[in-house]
Amino acid sequence: MTAPPPIPTTGDEAADEDLALLRTTTQAIHEAQRQVIDMSLQRMRLVLSLRERDDPVKFSVIADAVPTTENTVYKIHREARRARERGEL
């Protein structure tokens, strides 16, 4: 990743500080989005692993562990299978 270009100066010190803060905030948002994607992939792998055991863990048990609904876990599982078929997981 290349370094971003220098922040342009406006001649107004307060505005320049806000521009720098805006850049830092935006970079933090982008990093958080990357982390969410990584954690989502990890969650999909875990759900697949739990369901593909010799004695599969029930959707209800997984949902209780999260906690979330069985329907949400089912959707995660379905998307994980599709992602794996596309070679994304």
C-alpha angles and dihedrals in degrees: 000000000000123000115261117251118267115281109255115243121233099192088245109104094204092049091048090052090050091050090052091048090048090054092048092047092049092049090050090051091051091050091049090051090053090050092051090052091049092048091047091055090048090050091051091051091050094049090049091048093050093048094045097054118118085255101034117220109242120249089238092056092048090048092051091050094053092033105237138105126293088238091059092050090048090053091049089050092048092049091046091055090049092047090051091050089053090050093245097118 
